[in-house]
Amino acid sequence: MSAQPVDSSDLWAGLSLVEEPGAEPVWEDPIPLTARRDLPAFPTEVFPAWLGDFVRAVAEETQTPVDMAASLAIAVLSTAAGGRAVVHVRGRWREPTNTFVVVALPPGNRKSAVFSLMTNPLYKSEALLAAASASTIIEAEITAKLAKEVAESAATKAARADADKRDQLVAEAISLAQTAESLTVPAKPRLLADDATPEVIASLLAEQGGRLAVMSAEGGIFDIIAGRYSGTPNMEVFLRGQAGDRLRVDRRGREEFIESPALTMGLTVQPSVIEDIGRIKGAGDRGLLARFLYSLPTSLVGHRKILPDTIPDAVADTYEERVIALTMSLADWTDPAVLQLSPEANDALVAYERRQEPRLRKRGGDLGHVGNWAAKLGGATCRLAGLLHLATHTENGHTQPITADTMRDAVTLSDYFTGHALAVFDLMGADPVANRARTVYDLLRTSEWAEISKRDLMAKLSRSEFPTVADLDPALNLLEDHGFIRAQPVHRTGGRGRPPSPRYLIHPQLSEPTA
């Protein structure tokens, strides 16, 4: 069993010893190391009415946690706006509006049904974009075909020409061939991809002008990223696609560059997949894990209504109309629309950044152990603010600034995702102190000791996990905070030699054979 981190809010002394002369100490029940965090509820009130109403209605009809539909709503907005709008924060700081969102729920939670309801307008938008571009694509195909035929004919004519005319005809053939080569046929517009390989996703990004969404109700994309089929983890397109960093793509035998890729990911997975993500080689160090907004809702299975209310037609129709309107209004933008912050919105963001910064400290910060993820929260908050702004103004969001209220709503969303990310990183085993405490706990539980010295304990632990006593001390402190052990006073003799090693009493739940 893997080590399970703990809730820092529960770090209070669960041990109470009432000692009387000659009496055994009385122990209170310890606090489990696996104590579950209290996860915040999704704040659907941050959405404009048309979106909040639909999200809540989907959750009601499908009898699923509202978190799932609401998190996917962010991915839907990201698909509609990603690559077509950026948030100008301050100075040279600009944030794109594409996001990575993953929701984890056990099987039987109707993930596919919710996924279909939330993404249907995107597929309709994709069909509308394809229909609108059909004539342009056909015209380009015919033009390119004719240009190629003319160039080939000119080359044949030059090859057969007399010597005195050959140089001129060859030059003409070369010019016609270069013209034919320069003609490109626009790709059929596409917004969505499923569990495709990184190479296919990169190629689609290039075809689609740098915008694409990977949306899946299963999460098989993580197997592909991990290299299950290729043998080597391949995450470059995902890292650069989320950050908007220049991406090099090999297509049709030639090299292309995507200057500002905007990749969206909206995934629903099983909780076990979340644990597997943390084991992808390089996913933590290279920043893949830090790019996701995580949601870990509580399953409603066993508590569902049998005859829930259905989604009102007016609510569903309005949702579809607004998503399509947002998608179509931004579809033709080549240079992205720039969303400005109002001065008051900037003040709200600065206040949030000041609140967050101390939390990132390695020592004493509750986000220190997930610093790579938490350090990106300022940018993620700006992205969320941009999406909420565009959801409020689906056809003309670029004409007015992001307000302070919208930024505060984005901060509320960030706080939600922070709470859930901490629980997700618990599953991944991101807190080394808690992991080491679990290792010590397992040793104490199986050894059935009543007490032990730190020196003896150190000798029985793996040096690879506990290289020094300094690595053991935080784990012992955590176990003592949770009431599993109690440090005994160290009595110094005043003589020469090594001082006595600190000793710890062990809770009877661990030291008794019936533990």
N, C-alpha and C positions, 0 to 999 in steps of 0.2 A: 504493500500500500504506500502510495507516495505521500510525502509530507504535505500537510495542509496548513496554510498560514492562518493567522488569527486576526480578529478584529482589534485594532489598537484602542478602540473605545472601551474594550472590555479589560484593559490592563489595570485591574484593581486587585488588591490583595484578597484572594478568596480563602485565605487560611486564617483561622482564628484559634490560637492555642490558649487554653486556660490551664495554667500549670499550678498545681499545689504541691507542697513538699511530699515526695514519695508517690505522687499520683502520675499516671500515664497522661500524656497530652491529649486533649480533645481536638479532633480535626473536623472542620466543616467540609462539605462536599466541594471538590475542586471545580474550577471553571474549565470545561472541555477546550482543548486546543483547537478543536474543529468548530468552534462556535460560529454560526452563520452570521454574516453581516446583515444589518437592517438595510434593505435596499430601498431607495426612494421610488415613489410611484411616478409614472410618466406624466409630466405636466401638460396635458393636451390643451390647456387654456392658452398656451403660448401661440397656438396656431390661429390663423384667421378662421372665422366661423365656418366657411364652406369646407375647410379641410378638417377642422376639429370635429364637426358634426359627422363627417363621413368616417373618420377614424373610429370614433366611438360607436357608430352604427355597425361598422364591420366587426368590431370586437363583440358587440351584442349578438349579432346574427350568427357568427361563427363560434361564440362562446369561448373566446381566446383572450389572453391578457391584452389589454389595450396597447401595451408596450410594442407588441409585434407590428401591428398595423401602423402605429405612430412612427416607429423607427424606419419602417419601409417607406413611409410618406416622405421622410427626409431624403432617402435614396431616390425616390421618384422626382422630387424637386431638383435634386442634384443632376439627374439624367436630363431633365428638361433644360437646365441652365448651365451645367458644366461645360466649360470651354467657350461659352458665349457671354459670360459676365464675370467680372472680378470686383473685389472690394478694395478700394483705395483706403488704406488705414491711416497712414501718416508717412510723410517723407517718401522714401522709395519702397515702403512696405506695401505690397499688394498681395491679397489672398485670392486664389481662384475659388470657385463655388462648388467644386466637386468634392464628394466625401466618400469614405469607406464606412459602411455600417454592417454589423453582424449581430444577429439575434440568436440566442441559444435556448432551445426548448426541447424537452424529451419527445420521443415518438408519440403519435396519437394526438397532437395538438393542432392539427388541421393547418399546418404551415402552407401547404400547397393551395388551399382554398383562399387563405388570406393573401398570399402572394399574387394569385390570379386577380383578385378583386382590386388590389392596389396598382398593379402594373398594366391592366387592360388599356387605359387611356394612352399609355406610351406606345403600345403596339398599333393603336389606331392612328396616333400621330405619325408613326413610322410609315404606315400605309399612305397617309395623306402626303407626306413628303415625297414618297416614291412616285405617286401619281402625278404630282406637280412637276417632277423632274423627268418624267418619262420621255416627253418629246425632245427635250434638250439632249438626253442621252442617245436617243435614236439618231438625231441629227449629227451628233459628234461621232457616232459609230460609222455612219455612212461617209462623212467627210474624211475620217481617218482611213477608211477602207479605200476610197477613191484616190486619196493622196498616195497611199502605198502602191496602188496599181499604176499610177502615173509615174512614180519614181522607178518602179521595176521596168516599165516600158521604156523609160528614158535610158536606163542602164543597158537594156538589151540593144537599143538603137545605137548607143555609143560603142558598144562592143563590136558591132557589125560595120561601123562607119569606116570610111577611107581615112588614111593617115592624116590628110590635110584638114579633116573636120573633127577628128577624134578628140583632140584636146578641148575644143569648145563644147562638144556634146558630153564629154565626161564631167566637165565643170557644171553643166546644167543638171546632169543626173545626180551629182553629189548634192547640189543645192536642193533639188526636189526631195532627195532621200532625207536630208536634214530637216526639211519642212515636215515631211511625213512623220519623222521620229518625234518631232516636238509636239505633235498633236496628241492630246490625251482625251480619253473618254471618261467622263465623270462616273464615279461609282454610284451604284444605287444607294440612296440614303438609308442609313441603318443606325438605330439608337442602341440596340441591345444585342448582347452576346450571352451565351450560356457558359458552361464549363469548358471553354476552349483552351488550347495550349498557349503559353506565352508568345510563341512565334506567331500564331494566328491572331492573337489579340493585338500584337504590335502592328501586324499588317493591316488589320481593320482600322486601327487608330490612324495609320497613315492615309488610308483610303477616305476616311471620314473627317479629314481635316483636324485630327487630334482629339475628337470627342467620341467616347464610347462608354457604355455601361455594361458591366458583368453582373447580371442579376440571376440568382439561382435559389431555388427552394431546398436544395440538398447540400450545397457546400462542397461538392466534389472538386472544386477549383483548388482547395488546399492540398489535396493529394497531388494535383498536377504541379503546384508550386513546389511542393516538397520533393519532387523528382521521382515519384513512385514509378512512372513509366519511362522516364529518361535516365534515371539513375543519379541525377545531379540537381539540387535545388536551383530553380530559375525564377528569380523574383525581380529582376532589373526593371522590366516593363511596369510592374506594379509600384515599385518605389518611385520611379520617375513619373509615372502616370498620375500618381496622387499628388506629388510635390509640384508638378508642372515643370520639371527639369528637362532640358533638351534631350531628345531620344533619337538614337541612330537606328534606322530600320533598313534591312536588306529586302528589297522587293523587286521581283521580276528581273533579277540579274543586275540591278543597279542599287546604289546606296542612296537613301533618302534621310532627311532629318525632319523630325517633328519638333518645332521650336517650343511650343508650350502645350504638351499633351494634357488632357483632362480626362482621366479615367475615373469612373464611378463604380463602386461595388456595393451591392445590396444583397445580403445573404441571410438565409435562415438555416441553422445547423443544429445538430444535437450537442448537448453539453460535452460529450466525450470528444467531439471534434475540437472544442476549445482547448482541451488538455493537449490534444495532438498538435495543435498549431504551435504551442510553446516549445515543442520538440523539433520543429523544423530547423535544420542546421542554418545558423546565421540569421534567423528571423528576428531574434532579439537584438543582436549586435548591429545589424544593418538597418534596423528601424521599421521592419514590416509590421511588427506587433504594435508599434507606436502610432501607426497610421489609421487604426480602426477606432470607431466609436462602438462600444460594446453595450449590449443589453442582455440581461440575464433574468427574464421575468419568472414569476412563480406560476407553475402550471395550474390550470383550472380543472384538469381532469379529476373526476370524482365529485365536483361541485357545480357542474354545468346544468343550465336549464334545458329541459327537454323541448320546450316550445318557446324559444326566444322570439323577441321582436325582430322583424325583418328590416332590411335597409329601405327607408322610404325612397320612392322613385325620384322625387325632387332632389333629395340629398345626393343620390347616385348620379343623376344627370348633371347637377351643378359641379360635382367633383370632376366628372369627365370633361365638361366644357372648359373648366379653369385650367386643368393640366394641359389640354390640347392648346388652349389659347397661349399659355406661357411658352410651350414648346415651339409653336409656330411663330410667335412674335420674335423669338431670338434665333430662329433657325438660319436666317440669311446673314447674320452678323459674322464677318470674317475677323475684324479686329473686335475684341470683346467689349461689351458695354461696361462702362466703369461706374460702379456704385460708390458714392461718396458718403462719408460719415458726417452727420451734423456735429457741431462742437459739443453738444450735450451727449451725443452717443459716444464720442471719443472720451469724454469725462467718465462715462459709465464703464467703458472698457478699461481705462487707466485704473479706476478704483478696483476692478476685478483683478487686474494684473498685480496690483499691490497686495491684495488679499492672498493671492495664490503664491507669490514668490517665497515667503517663509516656509510654505508647505513642501517646497522642493528640496529643502536642506537634507543632506545625507544623514545628519544627526539631529533628531528631534522633529523632522518634518514628516507628516503622515503620508506624503507622496514621494518621499525620498527613494523608496525601493522600487518605484515605478517612474523614476525621473525621466526616462526617455519618452514615455507616453505623456506624462504630465507637462513636460516642457513645451509640447505642441498645443496645449489647451488654448493659449491666446489666439493662435492662428485658427484653430478649429472653431472658436467662439465667433470670430469674424466671418468665417464661412457660413456658420449657422445663421448669423444675423443677415447675411446677404440672401440666403434662401428664404428666411421668414419675410424679408422685405419684398422679394419677388413674388412670394405667395400672396402677399397683401395687394400688390400692384402687378397683376399678371400680364398686363399689356404695355405698361409704361413705367416700369420700376426705375429705369435709368434716368428719368426726368426729375426725380426728387431724391433727397438724401435719406439715409437710414436714420431713423429717429432714436432717441434715448430709450423709449419704451421697447422698441424692437431689440436694441442691444441688451437691455435688461432681460428680455425674454430669452435671448440667446445665452446669456449667463445662466439662467435657470436651467436651460437644456444642458449646458456644460456641467453643471452641478449634478444633474441626473446621471449623465454618462460617466462622471467621475466616480460616483458611488458604485455603479455597476462595473466599471473597469477594475476597481479594487477587488471586487468579488471574483471577477474573471482572472485577474492575475494571481489571486489566491489559488484558483484551480490549476494554474500553470506552475505554481510553486515559485513565485517571483520574490518572496521575502526570505532571504537566506537565514535570518535569525530564527524565524518560525520553523523553517525546514530543519535547522540544526536542533531546535528544541524538540521537534518530533523524533529525531534520531535518538536523542538522549532519553526521551520518554519511552520509546520502544525498548531500549536497552534496560531501563529500570523495570518496566512491566514484565519482561521475560526473565529477569534475573532474580526477582523476589527478595531483594535486599531490604533490610529495615533501615540501614543507613550506609553511607559510603563517603570516602574522602574524595576530594577533587583530584588528588594525585592518582588514586586507584581508578577513578572514572576515566581520567585522561588516558590511562594505559590501556583501557579496554575499547576505546573509540578509534575509529579509523583516522590515521594521520592525514589522509588525503582530504577529509572533510573538516578535521580539527587540527590544522598544522601547529597551532600554538594555544596556550591557555587563554590568550586574548580572544580566540575564536569560540572558546567554550563558555566564557563568562556571560555574554549576552543571552545565550540559551538557558543557562542556569537561572539568570535573573528572571527570564520570562516564565520558566517553570515555577519559580517561587511566587511570582506575581499571580499565577493561576492556582496556587495552593497545592501543588504536587510535591514540593520539597520545602524544607526550612533549614536555612543556614544556622549552624551552631556556633557559639562564641569560640574564638581561637584562644587557647590558654598558652601563653608563651612561658617557657621555663627560665629564660634568661641565660641559659647555657650556650655553649658553642654548637656549631653544626646547623644543618638546614632546619628552618622553622617548621613546626607541624603544619600539615596540609589542612585547609578548611574542611569540615565535615558537614554533611547534610542528612537530616532525618528525611525519610521517604514516606509519603502518605500510605496508610494501610491498604488502600485500594490497589496500590502497585506492589506492595511488599508481601501481601498475603498470597498463598497459592491459589486462592479462589478468584483472584483478580481477573 
